[in-house]
Amino acid sequence: MDENRLGLNLGCKVDAVTLTNQTFHLFGSLKQHLIGKHFADDNDVQHEILLWMRQQPTEFYAAGIGALIERWDKCINIGGDYVQK
């Protein structure tokens, strides 16, 4: 992630793989939603994902943002050192 492009400095090194696994809480729920479904092409997949995202309540996204804030705070407070799970 190019944090400078956004004018942000998170104060720690960002590991995209770690962030994907730890912070993007919607992937588990989305994966459950997609299990057993078959799609003709990428457009069908994109359409299904957009429908699913629009059906999620505000609280679902608020919980994800809250988790990001906690993790960023932890990262900043340890000075950018490696964070163990």
PDB file with one MODEL, atoms N, CA, C and O in Angstrom:
MODEL        1
ATOM      1  N   MET A   1       0.853  -1.179   0.000  1.00  0.00           N
ATOM      2  CA  MET A   1       0.000   0.000   0.000  1.00  0.00           C
ATOM      3  C   MET A   1       0.888   1.227   0.000  1.00  0.00           C
ATOM      4  O   MET A   1       1.848   1.309   0.766  1.00  0.00           O
ATOM      5  N   ASP A   2       0.569   2.174  -0.853  1.00  0.00           N
ATOM      6  CA  ASP A   2       1.347   3.397  -0.927  1.00  0.00           C
ATOM      7  C   ASP A   2       0.689   4.439  -0.039  1.00  0.00           C
ATOM      8  O   ASP A   2      -0.148   5.220  -0.491  1.00  0.00           O
ATOM      9  N   GLU A   3       1.080   4.441   1.240  1.00  0.00           N
ATOM     10  CA  GLU A   3       0.434   5.348   2.188  1.00  0.00           C
ATOM     11  C   GLU A   3       0.728   6.802   1.875  1.00  0.00           C
ATOM     12  O   GLU A   3      -0.068   7.670   2.230  1.00  0.00           O
ATOM     13  N   ASN A   4       1.862   7.105   1.210  1.00  0.00           N
ATOM     14  CA  ASN A   4       2.176   8.483   0.857  1.00  0.00           C
ATOM     15  C   ASN A   4       1.217   9.018  -0.196  1.00  0.00           C
ATOM     16  O   ASN A   4       0.916  10.211  -0.215  1.00  0.00           O
ATOM     17  N   ARG A   5       0.742   8.154  -1.060  1.00  0.00           N
ATOM     18  CA  ARG A   5      -0.214   8.560  -2.080  1.00  0.00           C
ATOM     19  C   ARG A   5      -1.466   9.142  -1.433  1.00  0.00           C
ATOM     20  O   ARG A   5      -2.084  10.056  -1.978  1.00  0.00           O
ATOM     21  N   LEU A   6      -1.832   8.623  -0.294  1.00  0.00           N
ATOM     22  CA  LEU A   6      -3.011   9.096   0.424  1.00  0.00           C
ATOM     23  C   LEU A   6      -2.685  10.207   1.411  1.00  0.00           C
ATOM     24  O   LEU A   6      -3.580  10.757   2.052  1.00  0.00           O
ATOM     25  N   GLY A   7      -1.397  10.535   1.533  1.00  0.00           N
ATOM     26  CA  GLY A   7      -0.995  11.554   2.490  1.00  0.00           C
ATOM     27  C   GLY A   7      -1.051  11.062   3.920  1.00  0.00           C
ATOM     28  O   GLY A   7      -1.216  11.859   4.844  1.00  0.00           O
ATOM     29  N   LEU A   8      -0.914   9.748   4.119  1.00  0.00           N
ATOM     30  CA  LEU A   8      -1.002   9.159   5.450  1.00  0.00           C
ATOM     31  C   LEU A   8       0.346   8.609   5.878  1.00  0.00           C
ATOM     32  O   LEU A   8       1.152   8.193   5.045  1.00  0.00           O
ATOM     33  N   ASN A   9       0.581   8.609   7.169  1.00  0.00           N
ATOM     34  CA  ASN A   9       1.733   7.925   7.733  1.00  0.00           C
ATOM     35  C   ASN A   9       1.225   7.144   8.931  1.00  0.00           C
ATOM     36  O   ASN A   9       0.897   7.722   9.967  1.00  0.00           O
ATOM     37  N   LEU A  10       1.164   5.830   8.786  1.00  0.00           N
ATOM     38  CA  LEU A  10       0.618   4.983   9.840  1.00  0.00           C
ATOM     39  C   LEU A  10       1.593   4.772  10.976  1.00  0.00           C
ATOM     40  O   LEU A  10       1.204   4.302  12.046  1.00  0.00           O
ATOM     41  N   GLY A  11       2.865   5.113  10.763  1.00  0.00           N
ATOM     42  CA  GLY A  11       3.847   4.976  11.824  1.00  0.00           C
ATOM     43  C   GLY A  11       4.388   3.578  11.984  1.00  0.00           C
ATOM     44  O   GLY A  11       5.075   3.294  12.966  1.00  0.00           O
ATOM     45  N   CYS A  12       4.096   2.692  11.043  1.00  0.00           N
ATOM     46  CA  CYS A  12       4.633   1.336  11.115  1.00  0.00           C
ATOM     47  C   CYS A  12       4.705   0.756   9.721  1.00  0.00           C
ATOM     48  O   CYS A  12       4.093   1.275   8.788  1.00  0.00           O
ATOM     49  N   LYS A  13       5.449  -0.315   9.586  1.00  0.00           N
ATOM     50  CA  LYS A  13       5.548  -1.004   8.306  1.00  0.00           C
ATOM     51  C   LYS A  13       4.250  -1.774   8.067  1.00  0.00           C
ATOM     52  O   LYS A  13       3.710  -2.414   8.969  1.00  0.00           O
ATOM     53  N   VAL A  14       3.774  -1.694   6.844  1.00  0.00           N
ATOM     54  CA  VAL A  14       2.526  -2.365   6.502  1.00  0.00           C
ATOM     55  C   VAL A  14       2.837  -3.622   5.708  1.00  0.00           C
ATOM     56  O   VAL A  14       3.479  -3.558   4.660  1.00  0.00           O
ATOM     57  N   ASP A  15       2.389  -4.748   6.201  1.00  0.00           N
ATOM     58  CA  ASP A  15       2.541  -6.028   5.529  1.00  0.00           C
ATOM     59  C   ASP A  15       1.177  -6.393   4.966  1.00  0.00           C
ATOM     60  O   ASP A  15       0.280  -6.783   5.713  1.00  0.00           O
ATOM     61  N   ALA A  16       1.013  -6.269   3.642  1.00  0.00           N
ATOM     62  CA  ALA A  16      -0.295  -6.450   3.018  1.00  0.00           C
ATOM     63  C   ALA A  16      -0.884  -7.828   3.287  1.00  0.00           C
ATOM     64  O   ALA A  16      -2.092  -7.944   3.491  1.00  0.00           O
ATOM     65  N   VAL A  17      -0.069  -8.865   3.292  1.00  0.00           N
ATOM     66  CA  VAL A  17      -0.594 -10.207   3.541  1.00  0.00           C
ATOM     67  C   VAL A  17      -1.141 -10.302   4.955  1.00  0.00           C
ATOM     68  O   VAL A  17      -2.226 -10.843   5.167  1.00  0.00           O
ATOM     69  N   THR A  18      -0.399  -9.780   5.922  1.00  0.00           N
ATOM     70  CA  THR A  18      -0.848  -9.808   7.312  1.00  0.00           C
ATOM     71  C   THR A  18      -2.130  -9.010   7.471  1.00  0.00           C
ATOM     72  O   THR A  18      -3.064  -9.463   8.133  1.00  0.00           O
ATOM     73  N   LEU A  19      -2.186  -7.822   6.869  1.00  0.00           N
ATOM     74  CA  LEU A  19      -3.391  -7.006   6.981  1.00  0.00           C
ATOM     75  C   LEU A  19      -4.585  -7.717   6.361  1.00  0.00           C
ATOM     76  O   LEU A  19      -5.685  -7.682   6.914  1.00  0.00           O
ATOM     77  N   THR A  20      -4.380  -8.354   5.233  1.00  0.00           N
ATOM     78  CA  THR A  20      -5.477  -9.062   4.587  1.00  0.00           C
ATOM     79  C   THR A  20      -6.033 -10.144   5.500  1.00  0.00           C
ATOM     80  O   THR A  20      -7.248 -10.274   5.647  1.00  0.00           O
ATOM     81  N   ASN A  21      -5.158 -10.911   6.104  1.00  0.00           N
ATOM     82  CA  ASN A  21      -5.607 -12.007   6.959  1.00  0.00           C
ATOM     83  C   ASN A  21      -6.218 -11.521   8.260  1.00  0.00           C
ATOM     84  O   ASN A  21      -7.136 -12.161   8.773  1.00  0.00           O
ATOM     85  N   GLN A  22      -5.747 -10.427   8.806  1.00  0.00           N
ATOM     86  CA  GLN A  22      -6.153 -10.016  10.140  1.00  0.00           C
ATOM     87  C   GLN A  22      -7.249  -8.962  10.171  1.00  0.00           C
ATOM     88  O   GLN A  22      -8.077  -8.974  11.082  1.00  0.00           O
ATOM     89  N   THR A  23      -7.282  -8.066   9.218  1.00  0.00           N
ATOM     90  CA  THR A  23      -8.183  -6.935   9.372  1.00  0.00           C
ATOM     91  C   THR A  23      -9.395  -6.950   8.466  1.00  0.00           C
ATOM     92  O   THR A  23     -10.399  -6.315   8.788  1.00  0.00           O
ATOM     93  N   PHE A  24      -9.343  -7.628   7.385  1.00  0.00           N
ATOM     94  CA  PHE A  24     -10.458  -7.564   6.461  1.00  0.00           C
ATOM     95  C   PHE A  24     -11.487  -8.619   6.846  1.00  0.00           C
ATOM     96  O   PHE A  24     -11.606  -9.668   6.213  1.00  0.00           O
ATOM     97  N   HIS A  25     -12.220  -8.306   7.901  1.00  0.00           N
ATOM     98  CA  HIS A  25     -13.146  -9.262   8.504  1.00  0.00           C
ATOM     99  C   HIS A  25     -14.244  -9.696   7.560  1.00  0.00           C
ATOM    100  O   HIS A  25     -14.868 -10.733   7.786  1.00  0.00           O
ATOM    101  N   LEU A  26     -14.498  -8.945   6.520  1.00  0.00           N
ATOM    102  CA  LEU A  26     -15.585  -9.303   5.622  1.00  0.00           C
ATOM    103  C   LEU A  26     -15.257 -10.528   4.789  1.00  0.00           C
ATOM    104  O   LEU A  26     -16.172 -11.195   4.306  1.00  0.00           O
ATOM    105  N   PHE A  27     -13.969 -10.852   4.602  1.00  0.00           N
ATOM    106  CA  PHE A  27     -13.629 -11.969   3.733  1.00  0.00           C
ATOM    107  C   PHE A  27     -14.171 -13.296   4.244  1.00  0.00           C
ATOM    108  O   PHE A  27     -14.626 -14.117   3.448  1.00  0.00           O
ATOM    109  N   GLY A  28     -14.133 -13.525   5.537  1.00  0.00           N
ATOM    110  CA  GLY A  28     -14.682 -14.769   6.078  1.00  0.00           C
ATOM    111  C   GLY A  28     -16.171 -14.881   5.819  1.00  0.00           C
ATOM    112  O   GLY A  28     -16.658 -15.931   5.398  1.00  0.00           O
ATOM    113  N   SER A  29     -16.895 -13.799   6.069  1.00  0.00           N
ATOM    114  CA  SER A  29     -18.346 -13.792   5.837  1.00  0.00           C
ATOM    115  C   SER A  29     -18.664 -13.906   4.354  1.00  0.00           C
ATOM    116  O   SER A  29     -19.588 -14.618   3.961  1.00  0.00           O
ATOM    117  N   LEU A  30     -17.904 -13.211   3.546  1.00  0.00           N
ATOM    118  CA  LEU A  30     -18.122 -13.271   2.099  1.00  0.00           C
ATOM    119  C   LEU A  30     -17.821 -14.671   1.575  1.00  0.00           C
ATOM    120  O   LEU A  30     -18.550 -15.193   0.732  1.00  0.00           O
ATOM    121  N   LYS A  31     -16.762 -15.270   2.068  1.00  0.00           N
ATOM    122  CA  LYS A  31     -16.408 -16.630   1.661  1.00  0.00           C
ATOM    123  C   LYS A  31     -17.552 -17.590   1.982  1.00  0.00           C
ATOM    124  O   LYS A  31     -17.913 -18.428   1.155  1.00  0.00           O
ATOM    125  N   GLN A  32     -18.117 -17.468   3.174  1.00  0.00           N
ATOM    126  CA  GLN A  32     -19.248 -18.321   3.557  1.00  0.00           C
ATOM    127  C   GLN A  32     -20.429 -18.117   2.607  1.00  0.00           C
ATOM    128  O   GLN A  32     -21.109 -19.073   2.233  1.00  0.00           O
ATOM    129  N   HIS A  33     -20.664 -16.866   2.223  1.00  0.00           N
ATOM    130  CA  HIS A  33     -21.772 -16.550   1.324  1.00  0.00           C
ATOM    131  C   HIS A  33     -21.570 -17.176  -0.062  1.00  0.00           C
ATOM    132  O   HIS A  33     -22.531 -17.601  -0.704  1.00  0.00           O
ATOM    133  N   LEU A  34     -20.319 -17.226  -0.512  1.00  0.00           N
ATOM    134  CA  LEU A  34     -20.034 -17.697  -1.869  1.00  0.00           C
ATOM    135  C   LEU A  34     -19.869 -19.212  -1.986  1.00  0.00           C
ATOM    136  O   LEU A  34     -19.855 -19.748  -3.094  1.00  0.00           O
ATOM    137  N   ILE A  35     -19.743 -19.907  -0.850  1.00  0.00           N
ATOM    138  CA  ILE A  35     -19.543 -21.358  -0.892  1.00  0.00           C
ATOM    139  C   ILE A  35     -20.697 -22.031  -1.640  1.00  0.00           C
ATOM    140  O   ILE A  35     -21.871 -21.787  -1.362  1.00  0.00           O
ATOM    141  N   GLY A  36     -20.329 -22.878  -2.589  1.00  0.00           N
ATOM    142  CA  GLY A  36     -21.310 -23.644  -3.345  1.00  0.00           C
ATOM    143  C   GLY A  36     -21.921 -22.915  -4.525  1.00  0.00           C
ATOM    144  O   GLY A  36     -22.664 -23.522  -5.296  1.00  0.00           O
ATOM    145  N   LYS A  37     -21.632 -21.640  -4.689  1.00  0.00           N
ATOM    146  CA  LYS A  37     -22.181 -20.886  -5.823  1.00  0.00           C
ATOM    147  C   LYS A  37     -21.258 -21.043  -7.024  1.00  0.00           C
ATOM    148  O   LYS A  37     -20.045 -21.192  -6.873  1.00  0.00           O
ATOM    149  N   HIS A  38     -21.835 -21.009  -8.200  1.00  0.00           N
ATOM    150  CA  HIS A  38     -21.078 -21.120  -9.452  1.00  0.00           C
ATOM    151  C   HIS A  38     -21.410 -19.906 -10.306  1.00  0.00           C
ATOM    152  O   HIS A  38     -22.556 -19.459 -10.353  1.00  0.00           O
ATOM    153  N   PHE A  39     -20.394 -19.378 -10.980  1.00  0.00           N
ATOM    154  CA  PHE A  39     -20.563 -18.161 -11.766  1.00  0.00           C
ATOM    155  C   PHE A  39     -20.066 -18.388 -13.186  1.00  0.00           C
ATOM    156  O   PHE A  39     -19.081 -19.092 -13.412  1.00  0.00           O
ATOM    157  N   ALA A  40     -20.763 -17.782 -14.132  1.00  0.00           N
ATOM    158  CA  ALA A  40     -20.408 -17.936 -15.541  1.00  0.00           C
ATOM    159  C   ALA A  40     -19.158 -17.142 -15.902  1.00  0.00           C
ATOM    160  O   ALA A  40     -18.369 -17.570 -16.745  1.00  0.00           O
ATOM    161  N   ASP A  41     -18.978 -15.988 -15.266  1.00  0.00           N
ATOM    162  CA  ASP A  41     -17.819 -15.155 -15.592  1.00  0.00           C
ATOM    163  C   ASP A  41     -17.522 -14.188 -14.445  1.00  0.00           C
ATOM    164  O   ASP A  41     -18.234 -14.158 -13.441  1.00  0.00           O
ATOM    165  N   ASP A  42     -16.467 -13.407 -14.610  1.00  0.00           N
ATOM    166  CA  ASP A  42     -16.048 -12.466 -13.569  1.00  0.00           C
ATOM    167  C   ASP A  42     -17.116 -11.421 -13.262  1.00  0.00           C
ATOM    168  O   ASP A  42     -17.254 -10.989 -12.117  1.00  0.00           O
ATOM    169  N   ASN A  43     -17.869 -11.016 -14.277  1.00  0.00           N
ATOM    170  CA  ASN A  43     -18.924 -10.023 -14.047  1.00  0.00           C
ATOM    171  C   ASN A  43     -19.983 -10.553 -13.089  1.00  0.00           C
ATOM    172  O   ASN A  43     -20.485  -9.812 -12.244  1.00  0.00           O
ATOM    173  N   ASP A  44     -20.323 -11.823 -13.217  1.00  0.00           N
ATOM    174  CA  ASP A  44     -21.293 -12.426 -12.298  1.00  0.00           C
ATOM    175  C   ASP A  44     -20.762 -12.447 -10.868  1.00  0.00           C
ATOM    176  O   ASP A  44     -21.507 -12.205  -9.919  1.00  0.00           O
ATOM    177  N   VAL A  45     -19.471 -12.738 -10.719  1.00  0.00           N
ATOM    178  CA  VAL A  45     -18.849 -12.742  -9.388  1.00  0.00           C
ATOM    179  C   VAL A  45     -18.896 -11.339  -8.796  1.00  0.00           C
ATOM    180  O   VAL A  45     -19.297 -11.159  -7.647  1.00  0.00           O
ATOM    181  N   GLN A  46     -18.487 -10.348  -9.582  1.00  0.00           N
ATOM    182  CA  GLN A  46     -18.497  -8.966  -9.101  1.00  0.00           C
ATOM    183  C   GLN A  46     -19.901  -8.526  -8.700  1.00  0.00           C
ATOM    184  O   GLN A  46     -20.088  -7.870  -7.675  1.00  0.00           O
ATOM    185  N   HIS A  47     -20.877  -8.892  -9.512  1.00  0.00           N
ATOM    186  CA  HIS A  47     -22.265  -8.524  -9.216  1.00  0.00           C
ATOM    187  C   HIS A  47     -22.725  -9.143  -7.892  1.00  0.00           C
ATOM    188  O   HIS A  47     -23.339  -8.464  -7.069  1.00  0.00           O
ATOM    189  N   GLU A  48     -22.429 -10.415  -7.690  1.00  0.00           N
ATOM    190  CA  GLU A  48     -22.827 -11.102  -6.452  1.00  0.00           C
ATOM    191  C   GLU A  48     -22.158 -10.476  -5.233  1.00  0.00           C
ATOM    192  O   GLU A  48     -22.792 -10.310  -4.191  1.00  0.00           O
ATOM    193  N   ILE A  49     -20.881 -10.128  -5.362  1.00  0.00           N
ATOM    194  CA  ILE A  49     -20.158  -9.510  -4.248  1.00  0.00           C
ATOM    195  C   ILE A  49     -20.738  -8.144  -3.918  1.00  0.00           C
ATOM    196  O   ILE A  49     -20.911  -7.809  -2.746  1.00  0.00           O
ATOM    197  N   LEU A  50     -21.041  -7.353  -4.939  1.00  0.00           N
ATOM    198  CA  LEU A  50     -21.645  -6.038  -4.695  1.00  0.00           C
ATOM    199  C   LEU A  50     -23.002  -6.168  -4.013  1.00  0.00           C
ATOM    200  O   LEU A  50     -23.310  -5.410  -3.093  1.00  0.00           O
ATOM    201  N   LEU A  51     -23.809  -7.119  -4.458  1.00  0.00           N
ATOM    202  CA  LEU A  51     -25.104  -7.344  -3.806  1.00  0.00           C
ATOM    203  C   LEU A  51     -24.910  -7.709  -2.338  1.00  0.00           C
ATOM    204  O   LEU A  51     -25.602  -7.187  -1.464  1.00  0.00           O
ATOM    205  N   TRP A  52     -23.957  -8.615  -2.073  1.00  0.00           N
ATOM    206  CA  TRP A  52     -23.692  -9.039  -0.702  1.00  0.00           C
ATOM    207  C   TRP A  52     -23.243  -7.854   0.145  1.00  0.00           C
ATOM    208  O   TRP A  52     -23.707  -7.678   1.272  1.00  0.00           O
ATOM    209  N   MET A  53     -22.344  -7.046  -0.396  1.00  0.00           N
ATOM    210  CA  MET A  53     -21.830  -5.894   0.361  1.00  0.00           C
ATOM    211  C   MET A  53     -22.944  -4.900   0.692  1.00  0.00           C
ATOM    212  O   MET A  53     -22.975  -4.334   1.785  1.00  0.00           O
ATOM    213  N   ARG A  54     -23.846  -4.694  -0.250  1.00  0.00           N
ATOM    214  CA  ARG A  54     -24.956  -3.756  -0.018  1.00  0.00           C
ATOM    215  C   ARG A  54     -25.948  -4.277   1.017  1.00  0.00           C
ATOM    216  O   ARG A  54     -26.668  -3.492   1.634  1.00  0.00           O
ATOM    217  N   GLN A  55     -25.992  -5.587   1.211  1.00  0.00           N
ATOM    218  CA  GLN A  55     -26.921  -6.186   2.170  1.00  0.00           C
ATOM    219  C   GLN A  55     -26.397  -6.171   3.601  1.00  0.00           C
ATOM    220  O   GLN A  55     -27.150  -6.436   4.539  1.00  0.00           O
ATOM    221  N   GLN A  56     -25.124  -5.868   3.775  1.00  0.00           N
ATOM    222  CA  GLN A  56     -24.549  -5.891   5.121  1.00  0.00           C
ATOM    223  C   GLN A  56     -25.004  -4.665   5.907  1.00  0.00           C
ATOM    224  O   GLN A  56     -25.043  -3.562   5.361  1.00  0.00           O
ATOM    225  N   PRO A  57     -25.344  -4.841   7.169  1.00  0.00           N
ATOM    226  CA  PRO A  57     -25.783  -3.705   7.985  1.00  0.00           C
ATOM    227  C   PRO A  57     -24.610  -2.778   8.307  1.00  0.00           C
ATOM    228  O   PRO A  57     -23.448  -3.176   8.231  1.00  0.00           O
ATOM    229  N   THR A  58     -24.929  -1.566   8.658  1.00  0.00           N
ATOM    230  CA  THR A  58     -23.920  -0.574   9.019  1.00  0.00           C
ATOM    231  C   THR A  58     -23.009  -1.096  10.121  1.00  0.00           C
ATOM    232  O   THR A  58     -21.806  -0.833  10.110  1.00  0.00           O
ATOM    233  N   GLU A  59     -23.570  -1.827  11.063  1.00  0.00           N
ATOM    234  CA  GLU A  59     -22.796  -2.353  12.189  1.00  0.00           C
ATOM    235  C   GLU A  59     -21.687  -3.306  11.731  1.00  0.00           C
ATOM    236  O   GLU A  59     -20.632  -3.385  12.360  1.00  0.00           O
ATOM    237  N   PHE A  60     -21.927  -4.015  10.650  1.00  0.00           N
ATOM    238  CA  PHE A  60     -20.922  -4.929  10.108  1.00  0.00           C
ATOM    239  C   PHE A  60     -19.657  -4.164   9.726  1.00  0.00           C
ATOM    240  O   PHE A  60     -18.547  -4.571  10.069  1.00  0.00           O
ATOM    241  N   TYR A  61     -19.836  -3.057   9.017  1.00  0.00           N
ATOM    242  CA  TYR A  61     -18.685  -2.254   8.595  1.00  0.00           C
ATOM    243  C   TYR A  61     -18.087  -1.482   9.765  1.00  0.00           C
ATOM    244  O   TYR A  61     -16.872  -1.293   9.825  1.00  0.00           O
ATOM    245  N   ALA A  62     -18.921  -1.039  10.690  1.00  0.00           N
ATOM    246  CA  ALA A  62     -18.418  -0.330  11.874  1.00  0.00           C
ATOM    247  C   ALA A  62     -17.501  -1.234  12.690  1.00  0.00           C
ATOM    248  O   ALA A  62     -16.482  -0.780  13.210  1.00  0.00           O
ATOM    249  N   ALA A  63     -17.858  -2.509  12.803  1.00  0.00           N
ATOM    250  CA  ALA A  63     -17.012  -3.456  13.541  1.00  0.00           C
ATOM    251  C   ALA A  63     -15.659  -3.614  12.856  1.00  0.00           C
ATOM    252  O   ALA A  63     -14.631  -3.701  13.528  1.00  0.00           O
ATOM    253  N   GLY A  64     -15.651  -3.651  11.547  1.00  0.00           N
ATOM    254  CA  GLY A  64     -14.397  -3.763  10.801  1.00  0.00           C
ATOM    255  C   GLY A  64     -13.515  -2.544  10.978  1.00  0.00           C
ATOM    256  O   GLY A  64     -12.303  -2.673  11.148  1.00  0.00           O
ATOM    257  N   ILE A  65     -14.112  -1.357  10.941  1.00  0.00           N
ATOM    258  CA  ILE A  65     -13.351  -0.120  11.154  1.00  0.00           C
ATOM    259  C   ILE A  65     -12.809  -0.094  12.575  1.00  0.00           C
ATOM    260  O   ILE A  65     -11.666   0.306  12.797  1.00  0.00           O
ATOM    261  N   GLY A  66     -13.617  -0.517  13.537  1.00  0.00           N
ATOM    262  CA  GLY A  66     -13.161  -0.559  14.928  1.00  0.00           C
ATOM    263  C   GLY A  66     -11.953  -1.467  15.096  1.00  0.00           C
ATOM    264  O   GLY A  66     -11.024  -1.142  15.836  1.00  0.00           O
ATOM    265  N   ALA A  67     -11.963  -2.608  14.408  1.00  0.00           N
ATOM    266  CA  ALA A  67     -10.830  -3.535  14.481  1.00  0.00           C
ATOM    267  C   ALA A  67      -9.583  -2.916  13.863  1.00  0.00           C
ATOM    268  O   ALA A  67      -8.478  -3.107  14.372  1.00  0.00           O
ATOM    269  N   LEU A  68      -9.749  -2.175  12.771  1.00  0.00           N
ATOM    270  CA  LEU A  68      -8.607  -1.493  12.157  1.00  0.00           C
ATOM    271  C   LEU A  68      -7.994  -0.485  13.117  1.00  0.00           C
ATOM    272  O   LEU A  68      -6.774  -0.408  13.259  1.00  0.00           O
ATOM    273  N   ILE A  69      -8.845   0.281  13.770  1.00  0.00           N
ATOM    274  CA  ILE A  69      -8.358   1.297  14.704  1.00  0.00           C
ATOM    275  C   ILE A  69      -7.550   0.648  15.813  1.00  0.00           C
ATOM    276  O   ILE A  69      -6.480   1.145  16.165  1.00  0.00           O
ATOM    277  N   GLU A  70      -8.037  -0.446  16.368  1.00  0.00           N
ATOM    278  CA  GLU A  70      -7.309  -1.150  17.435  1.00  0.00           C
ATOM    279  C   GLU A  70      -5.953  -1.650  16.943  1.00  0.00           C
ATOM    280  O   GLU A  70      -4.952  -1.522  17.648  1.00  0.00           O
ATOM    281  N   ARG A  71      -5.914  -2.211  15.750  1.00  0.00           N
ATOM    282  CA  ARG A  71      -4.655  -2.749  15.229  1.00  0.00           C
ATOM    283  C   ARG A  71      -3.674  -1.637  14.889  1.00  0.00           C
ATOM    284  O   ARG A  71      -2.482  -1.762  15.167  1.00  0.00           O
ATOM    285  N   TRP A  72      -4.155  -0.554  14.292  1.00  0.00           N
ATOM    286  CA  TRP A  72      -3.271   0.572  13.988  1.00  0.00           C
ATOM    287  C   TRP A  72      -2.710   1.150  15.278  1.00  0.00           C
ATOM    288  O   TRP A  72      -1.525   1.475  15.356  1.00  0.00           O
ATOM    289  N   ASP A  73      -3.554   1.277  16.281  1.00  0.00           N
ATOM    290  CA  ASP A  73      -3.107   1.809  17.567  1.00  0.00           C
ATOM    291  C   ASP A  73      -2.017   0.916  18.160  1.00  0.00           C
ATOM    292  O   ASP A  73      -1.013   1.414  18.669  1.00  0.00           O
ATOM    293  N   LYS A  74      -2.212  -0.389  18.094  1.00  0.00           N
ATOM    294  CA  LYS A  74      -1.212  -1.326  18.616  1.00  0.00           C
ATOM    295  C   LYS A  74       0.101  -1.170  17.857  1.00  0.00           C
ATOM    296  O   LYS A  74       1.170  -1.140  18.467  1.00  0.00           O
ATOM    297  N   CYS A  75       0.028  -1.073  16.553  1.00  0.00           N
ATOM    298  CA  CYS A  75       1.214  -0.928  15.714  1.00  0.00           C
ATOM    299  C   CYS A  75       1.956   0.367  16.035  1.00  0.00           C
ATOM    300  O   CYS A  75       3.181   0.367  16.157  1.00  0.00           O
ATOM    301  N   ILE A  76       1.237   1.443  16.170  1.00  0.00           N
ATOM    302  CA  ILE A  76       1.852   2.738  16.465  1.00  0.00           C
ATOM    303  C   ILE A  76       2.481   2.731  17.849  1.00  0.00           C
ATOM    304  O   ILE A  76       3.577   3.260  18.030  1.00  0.00           O
ATOM    305  N   ASN A  77       1.808   2.145  18.821  1.00  0.00           N
ATOM    306  CA  ASN A  77       2.311   2.140  20.195  1.00  0.00           C
ATOM    307  C   ASN A  77       3.562   1.293  20.390  1.00  0.00           C
ATOM    308  O   ASN A  77       4.291   1.500  21.359  1.00  0.00           O
ATOM    309  N   ILE A  78       3.829   0.347  19.496  1.00  0.00           N
ATOM    310  CA  ILE A  78       5.056  -0.440  19.628  1.00  0.00           C
ATOM    311  C   ILE A  78       6.156   0.091  18.716  1.00  0.00           C
ATOM    312  O   ILE A  78       7.197  -0.547  18.561  1.00  0.00           O
ATOM    313  N   GLY A  79       5.933   1.237  18.123  1.00  0.00           N
ATOM    314  CA  GLY A  79       6.965   1.897  17.330  1.00  0.00           C
ATOM    315  C   GLY A  79       7.276   1.238  16.003  1.00  0.00           C
ATOM    316  O   GLY A  79       8.382   1.397  15.485  1.00  0.00           O
ATOM    317  N   GLY A  80       6.342   0.509  15.444  1.00  0.00           N
ATOM    318  CA  GLY A  80       6.542  -0.109  14.147  1.00  0.00           C
ATOM    319  C   GLY A  80       7.252  -1.444  14.189  1.00  0.00           C
ATOM    320  O   GLY A  80       7.532  -2.022  13.139  1.00  0.00           O
ATOM    321  N   ASP A  81       7.554  -1.954  15.382  1.00  0.00           N
ATOM    322  CA  ASP A  81       8.179  -3.271  15.486  1.00  0.00           C
ATOM    323  C   ASP A  81       7.190  -4.352  15.054  1.00  0.00           C
ATOM    324  O   ASP A  81       5.994  -4.099  14.913  1.00  0.00           O
ATOM    325  N   TYR A  82       7.709  -5.552  14.850  1.00  0.00           N
ATOM    326  CA  TYR A  82       6.883  -6.685  14.433  1.00  0.00           C
ATOM    327  C   TYR A  82       5.801  -6.967  15.468  1.00  0.00           C
ATOM    328  O   TYR A  82       6.060  -6.962  16.671  1.00  0.00           O
ATOM    329  N   VAL A  83       4.585  -7.213  14.983  1.00  0.00           N
ATOM    330  CA  VAL A  83       3.454  -7.512  15.862  1.00  0.00           C
ATOM    331  C   VAL A  83       3.156  -9.001  15.767  1.00  0.00           C
ATOM    332  O   VAL A  83       2.844  -9.509  14.690  1.00  0.00           O
ATOM    333  N   GLN A  84       3.250  -9.694  16.885  1.00  0.00           N
ATOM    334  CA  GLN A  84       2.921 -11.117  16.935  1.00  0.00           C
ATOM    335  C   GLN A  84       1.422 -11.262  17.123  1.00  0.00           C
ATOM    336  O   GLN A  84       0.810 -10.447  17.813  1.00  0.00           O
ATOM    337  N   LYS A  85       0.813 -12.285  16.523  1.00  0.00           N
ATOM    338  CA  LYS A  85      -0.624 -12.529  16.699  1.00  0.00           C
ATOM    339  C   LYS A  85      -0.944 -12.764  18.141  1.00  0.00           C
ATOM    340  O   LYS A  85      -2.104 -12.988  18.488  1.00  0.00           O
TER     341      LYS A  85
ENDMDL
END
